[in-house]
Amino acid sequence: MPDVDALTKDADEFQSAKWDESRLTLLVKGMYFSDKARLTRTVKMYSVRECREMTETGLWKVGKYISTHVCEMNTFNENHFNLDVDLISLVLIPHLEVSIRYKIKACIISVHQEYGCTITKRKAYLGCKHAFEIIYGDRDKLFSSLPRYMAALKQFNPGTVVEWRHERSPRIPEYIFRYVLLAFKPAIDGFVHCSPVIFIDGTHVYGKYDIKLLIDVAVDVNGQIFPLAFSICANESEEKWMLFLNHLKQHETYAYHRYCVRHLKASFQKKYPTKELHDLMWMAATEHQQCKFRRRMEAIRQLDERAYNWELTDGT
C-alpha cells in the first residue's frame, strides 16, 4: 500500500511548483505549466520584468536558469521585444471590463505600472483592441449576429418593431447593411403617458465601422427621458432621416414637425453675431405663450429687420 504521507507530500510539492498567474512567482527548476502557451507567456513576462529580451528561432530549450542575475543589465524603457500584444491585453482586460472608453494614454500608464516599460501608442491601441475582442468578441462576428439578435428581441418581446433596409451588389454575394430601426412594444405603448412632443438626434458610433445612431425620446410625467426608438444606419443623410421619421409616424402616435432650438440658435449666431439678438432669439424660442412669443419677436424686429425675417423664413 502506498505511503499516504508520501503521496500527500508529492501533491503539495506539485501544487507549490505549479505556476499561478494571479500572484508573482519566481521561475524555478521543476515548475509545472498547463500548456506550452502558458510557459511561453510566463517567460515573456520574466524577460520584461528582468529587462531581458528573448528572440524566437523556431526551436526552444531550457538549458540553464539563474534566478538572480548579478551582471550589468540595461533598462528597457520602451519597445521591449517580448512585451507583445498578448501581454499588454492581459493588463488592460480588467480596465476595459469596467469601461470600454479606456483611453490610449491610460493604457500606456497601466502597462508601465505593471511592467515598468513605456509602450508606443500603436502597441497600446493593438493591445486594447485585442483585450476588447477577448472580452466582447470579434467586431465582424458581432455585427453579423445583429439580425439574429433582432429576431430574438421580436420573439421574446411580442409587438416589438424592427425595420430593415439592405442592398444587393452584383459583385458581393451577401446583403449590404444600410439601416435598421428598433422600437420595443412597451416603449410604443408608454408614449401615451408622455408629453406629446418627441425629440430626435443623431450621434456617431465610434469603432471599426463608420455608422450613425439615430435616437427618438420623449419626456414622461416625472420629467425623465423616455426612450422610444433607436436606429443604426450606414450614414446620416436626409434620406435616412426621412425613413426614420416615416417609421416613427407609422408605429407611434402622430406628431407635428418642429425644429431643434439649439441648432437653430447656432445658425442664427453665425448669421447675426450680436449678443442682444441671441438672447432675444432664445427667449422667443422657449416661450410657452403666444403673446410673450410675439413680444419677443417684435423686439427682434425693432433691432434688426433682417434677423426678424430670417427667423420667419430662412431659419425654418
C-alpha positions in Angstrom: 0.0 0.0 0.0 1.5 3.4 -1.0 2.6 5.7 1.8 -0.2 8.2 2.4 2.2 10.8 3.7 4.5 10.4 0.7 1.5 10.9 -1.7 0.4 14.0 0.2 3.9 15.4 0.1 4.1 14.8 -3.6 0.8 16.6 -4.1 1.8 19.5 -2.0 5.1 19.9 -3.9 3.2 19.7 -7.2 0.8 22.5 -6.1 3.6 24.7 -4.9 5.5 24.2 -8.1 2.5 24.9 -10.3 2.6 28.4 -12.0 -0.2 30.8 -10.9 -0.6 34.0 -12.9 -2.7 35.6 -10.2 0.4 36.0 -8.0 4.0 36.9 -8.7 6.2 33.8 -8.6 9.8 33.3 -9.5 10.7 30.7 -12.1 12.3 27.7 -10.5 13.6 24.4 -11.8 10.9 21.7 -11.9 7.9 24.2 -12.2 4.8 22.8 -13.9 2.8 24.6 -16.6 -0.6 23.5 -18.0 0.5 24.0 -21.6 3.3 25.4 -23.8 1.5 28.6 -24.5 1.3 29.4 -20.8 5.1 28.6 -20.4 5.9 30.9 -23.3 3.8 33.7 -21.8 5.5 33.3 -18.5 9.0 33.5 -20.0 7.9 36.7 -21.8 6.7 38.2 -18.5 10.0 37.3 -16.9 12.0 38.8 -19.7 10.1 42.0 -19.5 10.4 42.3 -15.7 14.1 41.4 -15.6 15.0 43.7 -18.6 15.9 40.8 -20.8 14.9 40.2 -24.4 14.1 36.8 -25.8 14.2 36.2 -29.6 12.4 33.4 -31.3 14.3 30.9 -33.5 11.5 28.3 -34.1 13.0 25.9 -31.5 13.3 26.4 -27.8 15.0 24.6 -24.9 15.5 25.5 -21.3 19.2 24.7 -20.7 20.0 26.8 -17.6 18.2 29.2 -15.4 19.7 31.7 -12.9 17.2 33.1 -10.5 19.2 36.2 -9.6 21.4 38.0 -12.1 24.5 39.8 -10.9 25.7 41.1 -14.3 25.0 44.6 -15.7 21.6 44.9 -17.2 20.3 47.6 -19.5 16.9 49.1 -18.6 14.3 48.8 -21.4 12.1 51.9 -21.1 10.3 51.3 -24.4 9.8 48.9 -27.4 10.7 45.8 -25.4 10.8 42.9 -27.9 8.8 40.5 -25.6 6.2 43.0 -24.5 3.8 42.0 -27.2 0.0 42.4 -27.7 -0.9 39.3 -25.7 0.9 40.6 -22.5 -0.4 44.1 -22.9 -4.0 42.8 -23.3 -3.7 40.9 -20.0 -3.1 44.2 -18.3 -5.9 46.0 -20.0 -8.7 43.5 -19.7 -9.7 44.5 -16.1 -9.8 48.1 -17.1 -11.9 47.5 -20.3 -14.3 45.4 -18.2 -15.0 48.5 -16.1 -15.3 50.9 -19.1 -14.8 50.4 -22.8 -13.8 54.0 -23.1 -10.3 53.4 -21.7 -8.0 55.9 -23.4 -4.7 55.1 -25.1 -2.8 57.3 -22.7 -4.3 55.4 -19.7 -3.4 52.1 -21.4 0.3 53.3 -21.7 0.3 54.3 -18.0 -1.3 50.9 -16.9 1.3 48.9 -18.8 4.2 51.0 -17.4 2.9 50.5 -13.8 2.7 46.7 -14.4 6.0 46.1 -16.3 8.0 49.3 -15.9 8.1 49.8 -19.7 6.7 52.6 -21.8 5.0 51.2 -24.9 4.2 53.1 -28.1 0.7 54.4 -28.9 0.4 51.7 -31.6 1.2 48.9 -29.2 -1.3 50.4 -26.7 -4.0 50.5 -29.4 -3.4 47.0 -30.6 -3.4 45.7 -27.0 -6.6 47.5 -26.3 -8.2 46.1 -29.4 -7.1 42.6 -28.6 -8.4 42.9 -25.0 -11.7 44.2 -26.3 -12.1 41.2 -28.6 -11.2 38.8 -25.7 -14.0 40.3 -23.6 -16.7 41.1 -26.1 -15.8 39.1 -29.2 -14.7 39.9 -32.7 -16.3 43.0 -34.2 -17.1 41.4 -37.5 -18.8 38.4 -35.9 -20.8 40.7 -33.5 -22.0 42.8 -36.4 -23.0 39.8 -38.5 -25.0 38.4 -35.5 -27.2 41.6 -35.4 -30.1 40.0 -37.4 -30.3 37.1 -35.0 -30.2 39.4 -32.1 -33.1 41.5 -33.5 -35.1 38.3 -34.3 -34.7 37.2 -30.7 -35.9 40.6 -29.4 -39.0 40.3 -31.6 -39.7 36.7 -30.5 -39.3 37.3 -26.7 -40.9 40.8 -26.8 -44.1 40.4 -28.8 -45.1 43.6 -30.6 -41.6 44.9 -30.9 -40.9 46.7 -34.2 -37.8 46.0 -36.3 -37.4 47.6 -39.7 -34.5 46.6 -42.0 -33.0 48.1 -45.2 -30.4 46.1 -47.2 -28.9 46.4 -50.6 -27.5 43.8 -53.0 -24.4 44.3 -55.0 -23.7 42.2 -58.2 -20.1 41.7 -57.0 -20.9 40.7 -53.4 -23.0 37.6 -52.6 -24.1 38.9 -49.2 -26.6 41.7 -48.4 -25.1 45.1 -47.6 -26.4 46.7 -44.4 -27.9 50.2 -44.7 -30.5 50.7 -41.9 -32.3 49.1 -39.0 -34.8 50.5 -36.6 -35.8 49.1 -33.2 -38.8 50.1 -31.1 -39.8 48.0 -28.1 -43.6 47.4 -27.7 -43.6 48.8 -24.0 -42.0 51.9 -25.3 -44.6 52.4 -28.0 -47.4 51.8 -25.6 -45.8 54.1 -23.0 -45.7 57.1 -25.3 -49.4 57.9 -24.5 -48.3 58.7 -20.9 -45.6 61.1 -22.0 -45.7 64.7 -23.2 -46.9 64.9 -26.8 -43.5 66.0 -28.0 -40.7 63.8 -29.3 -37.1 64.7 -29.5 -34.7 63.2 -32.2 -31.0 63.4 -32.5 -28.1 61.5 -34.1 -24.6 60.6 -32.9 -21.5 58.9 -34.2 -20.8 55.3 -33.3 -17.0 55.1 -33.0 -15.3 51.8 -33.8 -14.3 49.8 -36.9 -17.4 50.8 -38.8 -18.4 54.4 -39.5 -22.1 54.2 -38.6 -24.6 56.6 -37.0 -27.1 56.1 -34.2 -30.4 57.9 -34.5 -32.4 58.3 -31.3 -36.0 59.2 -30.6 -37.0 60.0 -27.0 -39.9 61.7 -25.1 -40.4 63.1 -21.6 -42.6 61.2 -19.1 -44.8 62.6 -16.4 -41.9 62.6 -13.9 -39.8 64.8 -16.2 -37.5 61.9 -17.1 -36.2 60.8 -20.5 -38.3 58.0 -22.0 -36.6 56.2 -25.0 -38.9 55.4 -27.8 -36.9 54.1 -30.8 -33.3 53.6 -32.0 -31.9 53.3 -35.4 -28.5 52.3 -36.8 -27.7 53.5 -40.3 -24.6 53.4 -42.5 -24.6 57.2 -42.9 -26.5 60.2 -41.7 -28.4 61.7 -44.6 -31.8 63.3 -45.4 -32.9 60.0 -46.9 -32.2 58.1 -43.6 -33.8 60.8 -41.5 -37.0 60.7 -43.6 -37.0 56.9 -43.4 -36.6 57.1 -39.6 -39.4 59.7 -39.2 -41.7 57.8 -41.5 -41.3 54.7 -39.4 -42.0 56.7 -36.2 -45.1 58.1 -37.8 -46.1 54.6 -38.8 -45.6 52.9 -35.5 -46.0 55.7 -32.9 -48.5 58.4 -32.1 -48.7 61.1 -34.8 -46.5 64.2 -34.1 -46.1 67.5 -35.8 -42.7 68.6 -37.2 -40.8 71.1 -35.1 -37.2 72.4 -35.1 -34.2 71.9 -32.7 -33.8 75.2 -31.0 -30.1 74.6 -30.2 -29.2 74.1 -33.9 -31.5 77.0 -34.9 -29.7 79.3 -32.4 -26.2 78.1 -33.7 -27.2 79.1 -37.3 -28.6 82.4 -36.1 -25.4 83.2 -34.3 -23.3 82.7 -37.4 -25.6 84.9 -39.4 -26.1 87.7 -36.8 -23.3 87.8 -34.2 -25.0 90.1 -31.7 -25.5 89.1 -28.1 -28.7 91.0 -27.6 -30.2 89.4 -30.6 -29.0 86.0 -29.4 -30.7 86.4 -26.1 -34.0 87.6 -27.6 -34.0 84.7 -30.1 -33.5 82.2 -27.3 -36.2 83.7 -25.1 -38.6 83.8 -28.1 -37.9 80.1 -28.9 -38.5 79.0 -25.3 -41.7 81.0 -24.6 -44.9 78.9 -23.9 -47.4 81.7 -24.5 -48.2 83.3 -27.9 -48.5 86.8 -26.5 -45.0 86.6 -25.0 -43.6 85.0 -28.1 -45.0 87.8 -30.3 -43.5 90.4 -27.9 -40.0 88.8 -28.2 -40.3 88.7 -32.0 -41.3 92.3 -32.1 -38.3 93.3 -30.1 -36.1 91.4 -32.6 -37.8 93.2 -35.5 -37.1 96.6 -33.8 -33.4 95.8 -33.5 -32.9 94.2 -36.9 -35.5 93.7 -39.6 -33.3 91.2 -41.5 -32.9 89.0 -38.4 -36.6 89.0 -37.9 -37.3 87.9 -41.5 -34.5 85.2 -41.2 -36.3 83.6 -38.3 -39.6 83.6 -40.1 -38.2 82.3 -43.4 -34.6 81.1 -43.7 -34.3 79.8 -40.2 -37.1 77.3 -40.6 
